[in-house]
Every structure is written in structure tokens, then in C-alpha cells.
Amino acid sequence: MINLKNKPMFTKELFALLLFIAGCASIPKEQAPFRPGLTVETLSSEISISVKAPKISTGGRGYMLFQRPDRFHLVMLTPFGTTALETFSDNDRLTIIIPSKGTAYTGRFDEMPEESPLQGWRMIRLMAADESFFEPMKKGGMEKRRRDMGESTSFYDGSGLLARELFSGGEELFFRDYISADGVPFPGTIEFTDNKGSRVKVKFDEPEINKPLDAATLRPKLDGITLLPLASFKGF
């Protein structure tokens, strides 16, 4: 039997090793420098999302798939890891599936009820604008744009990263916590607000940028599902 009575609990070498390991764990992963002109073509990421509307609020965790120009598949999970809600966007159409009810709501974005907690999600389609998020020549400046939703003004921070976008209707998008995916700049947090009291905040967890996506994952599966008009969607 080994006698530990007179043995030191930590040698100098072990203590130094523990300090080294702790130091490595606290060092943030080095990111590639942002490269101007690069755009987000595809996105795959776990997310946390909070949605607040005048009458209804919700939130939780899930994942999002995105493909330029405006296709996305967003899944909200229950606390037990099952699917609570699926949302598909393709051009100006939105499909919301509630698996537990065997129903789906589909229609154009402008058919969604104004009091719906998902009203702000139409703005999430703009997270991958045609232009890059990084424009060094526009440091601290602003730029007018024409969008499908009307005119907007983009504001850039002192590094040339897109910080905010203000729409003529009063809607705003905020872009924060930028990360670099092999030089492609992407905001780790996107927040939407409007003048009707809606707020949508999406945080991305280790997103994969510009990796191949299976096209089938961006199409809703509606076999055996009861289809209802999007205008009748009130929540889940």
C-alpha cells in the first residue's frame, strides 16, 4: 500500500500543469480577420430566441437553417427536446407547423395577424443582406438602401461592421457580437424591434457558415397535416 502521509498533494510540476490547462481553457479561440465583400450564403446553427409581442410572448431554444436569399427553416424545441414548432420561409411565404396538433398555417408574410408573436420573424430574413456585414470604407457612416419592405438606412460602427438598420416604417434591426467564420463576418446576436411593441432576439451558438445544406431540410413536410390559413394563427 502506498503511504501518502508524507507525500505532498500537489507537486510544483502538477500545479504548473493545472495552471497551464486553466489558462488554455480561458483563452478565446482565435478568429480569422474579417474580410470585406464576403457574404453569408448558408447558415446552420443552434439558437436561443425570445419573442415579445403586445399580447403574446414566447421563447426557448432550437436551431435554424438558412439559405440565401430568403429561405430558412427554424425549429423551436420543448424543454424535453421534442419539436414544439417549425417555421419555413420561402420568398414571401411562411409556413408554421405545430406537430403536437397536426396542423400547419401557411400564407404570405403580410397575412400574419399583427398581434402574432412571430410578426417580427419576417425581418430575420434580412440577416444575410446582399451586401457584406463588413464594409471598412463605411466606418462610422451610414447608407441608404432600397428593400422589399421599403427604404432603410444602414449604420456602421467604427470598424465598418453593420451595427443597425432602420426602416422607413419604424422597424429596426440590431447586429451585435460579431464572429468570423473563416473571414466571413456574422453577428452572433440579431435583435428586431418595431413601433408596435414587438421584439425578437436571436442568439446563435457556434454557427456553421457557408457549409452545404440539404435542400430537403428547407421544405416543409405536410403529409397528413391539416392546412389552415396563416391569418388564423394566434400562437401555440
N, C-alpha and C positions, 0 to 999 in steps of 0.2 A: 504494500500500500504506500502511495506517495504521501509523504509528510509535508503539508502545506503550512505548518505552524510558523516556520521562519522564512517562508517564501514571500516575496513582495507580490501584491496583487497585480501590479502593472509595472512592467519594465519600462525603461526610457524608450526603448525601441517600439514597444507596443503603443505607448502613449503617443509617440510621434506619428505612428501609422494611423491611429484613430483621428488625430488632428488632421492628417492629410485627407482621409476619407471624408470627414465632415466638411473640409474646405472644398473638396471636389463637388460634393452634393449641393453646396450653396452657390457655386459658380454658374451663372446662367449660360445656356447653350449659345455659342457664338452664331450670329446670323450673318448671312451674306449681305453685302451692301445693296440698298435699293437701286434698281436700275430703271431709269425713265423709259417710258414707252411700252413696258410690259403690261399686259392685261390679264385678268382672270378669265380663263376660258372654261374651266370646270372647277368645282369645289365639292369636297366631301368632308363633313365634319360633324362631330358631336357638338351639341349646343345646349345652352340653358336659355330659356326665354321667359320673359314676363310681359303680359299684355294687360293694359288697363284701359277701360272704356267707361263712359259716363254711367252705364247701368250694369256692366258685367266686367269682371276681371278674372284672369286665369294665368297660369304659368307652369313651368316644370322643365323637365329635361327631355332630350330627344336627339335627333340627328337631321341633317339637311344635305341634300344633293342639289347641285346647281350646274346648269349648262347654259352658256351664252347663246342667244341673247336674253332670254326671259323664261327659261324652263326651270322649275325647281320642284323638288319633292321633299316635303317637310313632315316628319313624324314626331308626334308627341307621345311620350310613354307615361304609363301609370307608375305609382311608387313601387309596384311589383314587377315592372319591366315589360308588361304587356302593352300593346298599342292602344292608346286612347283615341287618337285622331290622326288622320293622314290628310295632307293638303298637297294638291298638284296644281301647278300653274303652267299654262302653255299659251303664249301670246296674251290675249286679253281675257282668256277663260280660266276659271277657277273651279276645281272640284274638291269637295271636302267629304271624306269618308269617315263614318262613325262605325267601326267594326262591331261594337257591342250591340248596336241597334240594327245592323244590317241595312243601313241607309246611306245614301250619298246625296249631296247637294251640289248642283252644277249650274253654271251660268257665267255671264260676264262679270268682271270686277265691279262695274258700276251698278249691278243688280243686287249687290250685297247690302243688307239693311245698315243704315247709318249707325245704329246702336250696337252692331255686332262687334265683339271684342277682336275680331280678325280684320276689321276695316283697315288697319294700318299695314297689314301684310302686303298689300299691293305695292307699297313703297320698297319692300325688301327686294323686289325685282331690280331695283336700280343700284343694288350694291356693287354690281360689276358694270360700271358705266363703260361706254365705248372708249373713253379716254382712260389713261392710266391714273391710278390714285396718286402717282408721284410725278410732279411737274416742277423741277428745280427752277425753271425760268419764271415761275409764278410765285416765288417765295413771298409770303405775307400779302399776296394780292388777291384779286377776285376775277371772275369770268362769268359772263352771261351765256346761258345755253338755252336751246330750244329742246323741249322734251315732249313726249306724247301727252303728258299731263299739263303742259303749258310751259311758260318761261321759268327758268330758275337761275339763281346766282350761286356760283361755287366760290368758297372761301378757302384759301390755302394757308397753312401755318408757315413759320419761319424756315422750315426745312423744305417746303414745297410739297408737303403731303396734304391731300384733301381733308379738311377738318370739318366742314359744314356745307350743306346745300339748302338753300332757302327757295321755296317755290312761291309762285305768284298767288296761289290760293292760301298761303299761310303755313303750309306743311314744312317741316324741317327734318333733315337727316343729319345726324352727328356721327363722325367716324373717329374712333379712338383706339388706343392700344395696338398700334401697328406692329405687324410681324413681317419678316421677309421669308418667302418660300423660294429659295434659290434665286433671290433677287427680285421676285415678284412681290410688290408691296400689297398687303391686305390688312384691313382693320380688324383687330380681334374683337372689337365691340362696335355694334351699329345700333343707333337709337333713333326712333322716329317719333315725332310729336305733330299734332295738328291743333287748330284753333277750336276744335270741338271737344277737347279733353281726352283724346286718345293718346296712348303712349305704348310703343312696342320697343323692347330692348332685347337684343340677341347677343349672346357672348359665345364665341367659337373656341372649342377646345382642340388644340393641335390639328388645325385643318390641313387637308391634303389639297394642294393647288395644282391644277393643270395635269391631273392624272386621268387615265382613260376611265370612262363611265359606260356601263351597260345601258344602252338606250331604253331597254325594257323597264329599268328601275324608275324612269321618269314618266311612265304611262300608268294611269290608274287601272286596276283590275276590278271590273264592275260586274263580273258574272255572279248572278244570284243576289245582287244588291238592288234595293228599291231606290229609284232615282226620283229626287224631288228638286224643285226649283231653288236656286241659290237664294232668292228673295225671301224664302220661308225659313232660312237658317237663323236660329236665335242663340245657339250655344250648344254645349254638350255636357 
